[in-house]
Amino acid sequence: MMDDIMNEASKGNGWPTGPVEVNDGNFGDFVSKYPITVVDCWAPWCGPCKMIAPIIEELSHEMKGKIAFGKLNTDENQGIARD
């Protein structure tokens, strides 16, 4: 089954071309839509978050069709950040 998911995912159809801004309202839909997701939980004041942001951006392009990347601002979306 995982092979089927990965084969379909490798086609890249309907996959984001960069990180998707996720929030309390769309988080569930985002992680349900793609078989593999990585969500970067960040805050504007966080130094390490700023350092990793370009890496997340690059990976989102390199892994298009295999992994969907999201970015969740934890200051603005404290509900999902606590769950």
N, CA, C and O atoms as CSV, one atom per row, in Angstrom:
chain,resi,resn,atom,element,x,y,z
A,1,MET,N,N,0.818,-1.188,0.000
A,1,MET,CA,C,0.000,0.000,0.000
A,1,MET,C,C,0.870,1.264,0.000
A,1,MET,O,O,0.592,2.213,-0.734
A,2,MET,N,N,1.921,1.271,0.826
A,2,MET,CA,C,2.800,2.437,0.869
A,2,MET,C,C,3.462,2.653,-0.484
A,2,MET,O,O,3.678,3.797,-0.885
A,3,ASP,N,N,3.788,1.580,-1.194
A,3,ASP,CA,C,4.370,1.726,-2.536
A,3,ASP,C,C,3.398,2.432,-3.471
A,3,ASP,O,O,3.809,3.284,-4.258
A,4,ASP,N,N,2.112,2.089,-3.395
A,4,ASP,CA,C,1.102,2.744,-4.232
A,4,ASP,C,C,1.011,4.236,-3.912
A,4,ASP,O,O,0.922,5.070,-4.813
A,5,ILE,N,N,1.033,4.558,-2.633
A,5,ILE,CA,C,0.967,5.959,-2.219
A,5,ILE,C,C,2.179,6.714,-2.735
A,5,ILE,O,O,2.045,7.812,-3.274
A,6,MET,N,N,3.356,6.135,-2.576
A,6,MET,CA,C,4.571,6.817,-3.010
A,6,MET,C,C,4.640,6.925,-4.529
A,6,MET,O,O,5.132,7.927,-5.048
A,7,ASN,N,N,4.160,5.922,-5.247
A,7,ASN,CA,C,4.137,6.004,-6.710
A,7,ASN,C,C,3.230,7.134,-7.170
A,7,ASN,O,O,3.589,7.895,-8.069
A,8,GLU,N,N,2.075,7.246,-6.569
A,8,GLU,CA,C,1.152,8.324,-6.921
A,8,GLU,C,C,1.745,9.676,-6.524
A,8,GLU,O,O,1.647,10.652,-7.268
A,9,ALA,N,N,2.349,9.717,-5.366
A,9,ALA,CA,C,2.938,10.967,-4.885
A,9,ALA,C,C,4.077,11.429,-5.773
A,9,ALA,O,O,4.257,12.631,-5.973
A,10,SER,N,N,4.847,10.498,-6.309
A,10,SER,CA,C,6.007,10.874,-7.113
A,10,SER,C,C,5.616,11.581,-8.404
A,10,SER,O,O,6.455,12.233,-9.027
A,11,LYS,N,N,4.367,11.465,-8.811
A,11,LYS,CA,C,3.909,12.167,-10.010
A,11,LYS,C,C,3.823,13.671,-9.769
A,11,LYS,O,O,3.934,14.459,-10.707
A,12,GLY,N,N,3.627,14.063,-8.533
A,12,GLY,CA,C,3.614,15.478,-8.175
A,12,GLY,C,C,2.348,16.224,-8.540
A,12,GLY,O,O,2.290,17.445,-8.388
A,13,ASN,N,N,1.344,15.529,-9.013
A,13,ASN,CA,C,0.099,16.195,-9.417
A,13,ASN,C,C,-0.626,16.765,-8.207
A,13,ASN,O,O,-0.901,16.050,-7.244
A,14,GLY,N,N,-0.932,18.053,-8.263
A,14,GLY,CA,C,-1.683,18.679,-7.191
A,14,GLY,C,C,-0.886,18.953,-5.931
A,14,GLY,O,O,-1.461,19.287,-4.895
A,15,TRP,N,N,0.415,18.818,-6.004
A,15,TRP,CA,C,1.253,19.052,-4.829
A,15,TRP,C,C,1.713,20.503,-4.803
A,15,TRP,O,O,1.907,21.113,-5.854
A,16,PRO,N,N,1.887,21.057,-3.608
A,16,PRO,CA,C,2.364,22.439,-3.519
A,16,PRO,C,C,3.789,22.572,-4.047
A,16,PRO,O,O,4.585,21.637,-3.959
A,17,THR,N,N,4.098,23.737,-4.592
A,17,THR,CA,C,5.435,23.983,-5.135
A,17,THR,C,C,6.350,24.649,-4.115
A,17,THR,O,O,7.504,24.950,-4.421
A,18,GLY,N,N,5.858,24.876,-2.933
A,18,GLY,CA,C,6.628,25.460,-1.842
A,18,GLY,C,C,5.890,25.218,-0.546
A,18,GLY,O,O,4.827,24.596,-0.549
A,19,PRO,N,N,6.431,25.698,0.568
A,19,PRO,CA,C,5.743,25.505,1.842
A,19,PRO,C,C,4.367,26.176,1.845
A,19,PRO,O,O,4.193,27.272,1.313
A,20,VAL,N,N,3.414,25.507,2.445
A,20,VAL,CA,C,2.045,26.008,2.548
A,20,VAL,C,C,1.872,26.637,3.931
A,20,VAL,O,O,2.248,26.045,4.943
A,21,GLU,N,N,1.306,27.830,3.965
A,21,GLU,CA,C,1.007,28.462,5.250
A,21,GLU,C,C,-0.198,27.741,5.855
A,21,GLU,O,O,-1.310,27.836,5.337
A,22,VAL,N,N,0.031,27.023,6.948
A,22,VAL,CA,C,-1.068,26.331,7.613
A,22,VAL,C,C,-1.445,27.107,8.872
A,22,VAL,O,O,-0.640,27.850,9.434
A,23,ASN,N,N,-2.688,26.913,9.297
A,23,ASN,CA,C,-3.194,27.620,10.472
A,23,ASN,C,C,-4.186,26.721,11.195
A,23,ASN,O,O,-4.423,25.581,10.795
A,24,ASP,N,N,-4.756,27.253,12.261
A,24,ASP,CA,C,-5.724,26.473,13.036
A,24,ASP,C,C,-6.871,25.969,12.164
A,24,ASP,O,O,-7.402,24.884,12.405
A,25,GLY,N,N,-7.252,26.742,11.162
A,25,GLY,CA,C,-8.396,26.391,10.327
A,25,GLY,C,C,-8.122,25.359,9.255
A,25,GLY,O,O,-9.017,24.588,8.907
A,26,ASN,N,N,-6.896,25.320,8.715
A,26,ASN,CA,C,-6.642,24.410,7.592
A,26,ASN,C,C,-5.648,23.297,7.905
A,26,ASN,O,O,-5.335,22.491,7.029
A,27,PHE,N,N,-5.148,23.239,9.134
A,27,PHE,CA,C,-4.134,22.248,9.489
A,27,PHE,C,C,-4.608,20.823,9.226
A,27,PHE,O,O,-3.907,20.044,8.580
A,28,GLY,N,N,-5.785,20.481,9.718
A,28,GLY,CA,C,-6.311,19.125,9.545
A,28,GLY,C,C,-6.460,18.739,8.088
A,28,GLY,O,O,-6.117,17.623,7.699
A,29,ASP,N,N,-6.969,19.654,7.281
A,29,ASP,CA,C,-7.110,19.386,5.845
A,29,ASP,C,C,-5.751,19.178,5.195
A,29,ASP,O,O,-5.591,18.294,4.354
A,30,PHE,N,N,-4.769,19.993,5.583
A,30,PHE,CA,C,-3.432,19.891,4.993
A,30,PHE,C,C,-2.805,18.533,5.278
A,30,PHE,O,O,-2.333,17.868,4.356
A,31,VAL,N,N,-2.794,18.112,6.539
A,31,VAL,CA,C,-2.135,16.843,6.873
A,31,VAL,C,C,-2.928,15.640,6.382
A,31,VAL,O,O,-2.368,14.553,6.238
A,32,SER,N,N,-4.221,15.814,6.122
A,32,SER,CA,C,-5.035,14.719,5.581
A,32,SER,C,C,-4.899,14.590,4.071
A,32,SER,O,O,-5.063,13.499,3.525
A,33,LYS,N,N,-4.604,15.684,3.401
A,33,LYS,CA,C,-4.580,15.698,1.939
A,33,LYS,C,C,-3.370,14.969,1.361
A,33,LYS,O,O,-3.468,14.353,0.299
A,34,TYR,N,N,-2.237,15.032,2.047
A,34,TYR,CA,C,-0.995,14.459,1.524
A,34,TYR,C,C,-0.559,13.286,2.393
A,34,TYR,O,O,-0.709,13.332,3.614
A,35,PRO,N,N,-0.017,12.228,1.771
A,35,PRO,CA,C,0.359,11.049,2.553
A,35,PRO,C,C,1.525,11.302,3.511
A,35,PRO,O,O,1.614,10.665,4.560
A,36,ILE,N,N,2.408,12.220,3.157
A,36,ILE,CA,C,3.538,12.545,4.027
A,36,ILE,C,C,3.645,14.065,4.119
A,36,ILE,O,O,3.738,14.753,3.102
A,37,THR,N,N,3.632,14.581,5.344
A,37,THR,CA,C,3.752,16.025,5.549
A,37,THR,C,C,4.811,16.318,6.608
A,37,THR,O,O,5.038,15.528,7.525
A,38,VAL,N,N,5.441,17.456,6.456
A,38,VAL,CA,C,6.334,18.011,7.473
A,38,VAL,C,C,5.824,19.417,7.748
A,38,VAL,O,O,5.690,20.224,6.828
A,39,VAL,N,N,5.543,19.710,9.002
A,39,VAL,CA,C,5.060,21.038,9.364
A,39,VAL,C,C,6.115,21.713,10.240
A,39,VAL,O,O,6.456,21.229,11.320
A,40,ASP,N,N,6.612,22.828,9.751
A,40,ASP,CA,C,7.585,23.640,10.476
A,40,ASP,C,C,6.816,24.577,11.399
A,40,ASP,O,O,6.168,25.518,10.941
A,41,CYS,N,N,6.890,24.315,12.695
A,41,CYS,CA,C,6.242,25.172,13.688
A,41,CYS,C,C,7.251,26.254,14.065
A,41,CYS,O,O,8.308,25.966,14.626
A,42,TRP,N,N,6.908,27.500,13.751
A,42,TRP,CA,C,7.871,28.587,13.900
A,42,TRP,C,C,7.219,29.793,14.564
A,42,TRP,O,O,5.998,29.872,14.700
A,43,ALA,N,N,8.068,30.722,14.970
A,43,ALA,CA,C,7.603,31.999,15.518
A,43,ALA,C,C,8.531,33.097,14.998
A,43,ALA,O,O,9.722,32.857,14.800
A,44,PRO,N,N,7.997,34.293,14.778
A,44,PRO,CA,C,8.800,35.377,14.210
A,44,PRO,C,C,10.023,35.756,15.050
A,44,PRO,O,O,11.020,36.225,14.500
A,45,TRP,N,N,9.968,35.565,16.350
A,45,TRP,CA,C,11.047,35.940,17.255
A,45,TRP,C,C,12.095,34.845,17.421
A,45,TRP,O,O,13.107,35.066,18.086
A,46,CYS,N,N,11.880,33.677,16.838
A,46,CYS,CA,C,12.716,32.493,17.059
A,46,CYS,C,C,13.914,32.470,16.102
A,46,CYS,O,O,13.742,32.305,14.894
A,47,GLY,N,N,15.108,32.633,16.634
A,47,GLY,CA,C,16.321,32.619,15.819
A,47,GLY,C,C,16.537,31.317,15.069
A,47,GLY,O,O,16.761,31.352,13.859
A,48,PRO,N,N,16.479,30.155,15.740
A,48,PRO,CA,C,16.653,28.893,15.019
A,48,PRO,C,C,15.595,28.678,13.927
A,48,PRO,O,O,15.874,28.067,12.896
A,49,CYS,N,N,14.382,29.187,14.166
A,49,CYS,CA,C,13.327,29.082,13.146
A,49,CYS,C,C,13.725,29.841,11.882
A,49,CYS,O,O,13.506,29.370,10.767
A,50,LYS,N,N,14.311,31.016,12.072
A,50,LYS,CA,C,14.761,31.818,10.931
A,50,LYS,C,C,15.901,31.123,10.194
A,50,LYS,O,O,16.014,31.232,8.973
A,51,MET,N,N,16.743,30.411,10.935
A,51,MET,CA,C,17.871,29.714,10.317
A,51,MET,C,C,17.408,28.535,9.470
A,51,MET,O,O,17.989,28.263,8.419
A,52,ILE,N,N,16.377,27.837,9.912
A,52,ILE,CA,C,15.923,26.650,9.194
A,52,ILE,C,C,14.959,26.975,8.053
A,52,ILE,O,O,14.725,26.130,7.188
A,53,ALA,N,N,14.398,28.182,8.037
A,53,ALA,CA,C,13.402,28.551,7.021
A,53,ALA,C,C,13.889,28.339,5.587
A,53,ALA,O,O,13.138,27.789,4.781
A,54,PRO,N,N,15.121,28.753,5.226
A,54,PRO,CA,C,15.558,28.528,3.841
A,54,PRO,C,C,15.735,27.046,3.507
A,54,PRO,O,O,15.586,26.639,2.355
A,55,ILE,N,N,16.050,26.255,4.514
A,55,ILE,CA,C,16.201,24.813,4.292
A,55,ILE,C,C,14.841,24.195,4.010
A,55,ILE,O,O,14.706,23.368,3.109
A,56,ILE,N,N,13.836,24.592,4.776
A,56,ILE,CA,C,12.466,24.112,4.543
A,56,ILE,C,C,12.016,24.506,3.142
A,56,ILE,O,O,11.418,23.700,2.428
A,57,GLU,N,N,12.299,25.731,2.753
A,57,GLU,CA,C,11.937,26.213,1.412
A,57,GLU,C,C,12.594,25.350,0.332
A,57,GLU,O,O,11.930,24.917,-0.610
A,58,GLU,N,N,13.882,25.105,0.469
A,58,GLU,CA,C,14.612,24.311,-0.523
A,58,GLU,C,C,14.094,22.878,-0.578
A,58,GLU,O,O,13.870,22.335,-1.659
A,59,LEU,N,N,13.905,22.274,0.582
A,59,LEU,CA,C,13.399,20.901,0.622
A,59,LEU,C,C,12.013,20.791,0.007
A,59,LEU,O,O,11.701,19.797,-0.649
A,60,SER,N,N,11.185,21.800,0.211
A,60,SER,CA,C,9.828,21.748,-0.344
A,60,SER,C,C,9.857,21.689,-1.866
A,60,SER,O,O,8.979,21.083,-2.480
A,61,HIS,N,N,10.852,22.307,-2.474
A,61,HIS,CA,C,10.983,22.251,-3.936
A,61,HIS,C,C,11.599,20.925,-4.376
A,61,HIS,O,O,11.145,20.310,-5.341
A,62,GLU,N,N,12.632,20.492,-3.662
A,62,GLU,CA,C,13.313,19.244,-4.013
A,62,GLU,C,C,12.408,18.023,-3.841
A,62,GLU,O,O,12.513,17.059,-4.599
A,63,MET,N,N,11.531,18.065,-2.856
A,63,MET,CA,C,10.709,16.899,-2.521
A,63,MET,C,C,9.273,17.011,-3.033
A,63,MET,O,O,8.403,16.252,-2.609
A,64,LYS,N,N,9.023,17.959,-3.945
A,64,LYS,CA,C,7.672,18.133,-4.490
A,64,LYS,C,C,7.165,16.801,-5.033
A,64,LYS,O,O,7.863,16.108,-5.774
A,65,GLY,N,N,5.964,16.465,-4.659
A,65,GLY,CA,C,5.366,15.221,-5.104
A,65,GLY,C,C,5.671,14.048,-4.192
A,65,GLY,O,O,5.124,12.962,-4.383
A,66,LYS,N,N,6.531,14.245,-3.207
A,66,LYS,CA,C,6.875,13.182,-2.265
A,66,LYS,C,C,6.519,13.566,-0.834
A,66,LYS,O,O,5.994,12.756,-0.069
A,67,ILE,N,N,6.815,14.820,-0.487
A,67,ILE,CA,C,6.532,15.327,0.853
A,67,ILE,C,C,5.941,16.725,0.707
A,67,ILE,O,O,6.459,17.549,-0.047
A,68,ALA,N,N,4.864,16.988,1.425
A,68,ALA,CA,C,4.277,18.331,1.443
A,68,ALA,C,C,4.760,19.037,2.708
A,68,ALA,O,O,4.664,18.491,3.807
A,69,PHE,N,N,5.274,20.244,2.547
A,69,PHE,CA,C,5.790,21.026,3.664
A,69,PHE,C,C,4.819,22.142,4.013
A,69,PHE,O,O,4.286,22.825,3.138
A,70,GLY,N,N,4.604,22.309,5.297
A,70,GLY,CA,C,3.765,23.389,5.782
A,70,GLY,C,C,4.523,24.231,6.791
A,70,GLY,O,O,5.498,23.774,7.387
A,71,LYS,N,N,4.071,25.463,6.979
A,71,LYS,CA,C,4.644,26.361,7.976
A,71,LYS,C,C,3.512,26.856,8.869
A,71,LYS,O,O,2.517,27.398,8.387
A,72,LEU,N,N,3.674,26.664,10.167
A,72,LEU,CA,C,2.663,27.045,11.150
A,72,LEU,C,C,3.251,28.084,12.096
A,72,LEU,O,O,4.153,27.779,12.876
A,73,ASN,N,N,2.743,29.303,12.030
A,73,ASN,CA,C,3.165,30.364,12.942
A,73,ASN,C,C,2.495,30.092,14.287
A,73,ASN,O,O,1.282,30.247,14.432
A,74,THR,N,N,3.300,29.686,15.264
A,74,THR,CA,C,2.735,29.282,16.553
A,74,THR,C,C,2.221,30.459,17.375
A,74,THR,O,O,1.379,30.277,18.253
A,75,ASP,N,N,2.716,31.661,17.102
A,75,ASP,CA,C,2.189,32.836,17.807
A,75,ASP,C,C,0.764,33.151,17.367
A,75,ASP,O,O,-0.062,33.568,18.178
A,76,GLU,N,N,0.479,32.952,16.093
A,76,GLU,CA,C,-0.839,33.271,15.541
A,76,GLU,C,C,-1.809,32.098,15.586
A,76,GLU,O,O,-3.011,32.286,15.398
A,77,ASN,N,N,-1.311,30.901,15.831
A,77,ASN,CA,C,-2.141,29.689,15.800
A,77,ASN,C,C,-1.853,28.832,17.020
A,77,ASN,O,O,-1.377,27.703,16.903
A,78,GLN,N,N,-2.143,29.370,18.171
A,78,GLN,CA,C,-1.809,28.679,19.406
A,78,GLN,C,C,-2.676,27.457,19.665
A,78,GLN,O,O,-2.275,26.558,20.405
A,79,GLY,N,N,-3.854,27.416,19.066
A,79,GLY,CA,C,-4.737,26.268,19.272
A,79,GLY,C,C,-4.123,24.984,18.756
A,79,GLY,O,O,-3.997,24.013,19.502
A,80,ILE,N,N,-3.746,24.965,17.511
A,80,ILE,CA,C,-3.186,23.746,16.920
A,80,ILE,C,C,-1.789,23.483,17.463
A,80,ILE,O,O,-1.382,22.327,17.568
A,81,ALA,N,N,-1.055,24.520,17.807
A,81,ALA,CA,C,0.291,24.345,18.355
A,81,ALA,C,C,0.252,23.614,19.692
A,81,ALA,O,O,1.203,22.917,20.046
A,82,ARG,N,N,-0.836,23.769,20.434
A,82,ARG,CA,C,-0.973,23.094,21.732
A,82,ARG,C,C,-1.462,21.660,21.601
A,82,ARG,O,O,-1.230,20.847,22.495
A,83,ASP,N,N,-2.133,21.339,20.508
A,83,ASP,CA,C,-2.711,19.988,20.340
A,83,ASP,C,C,-1.681,18.934,20.138
A,83,ASP,O,O,-2.020,17.761,19.984
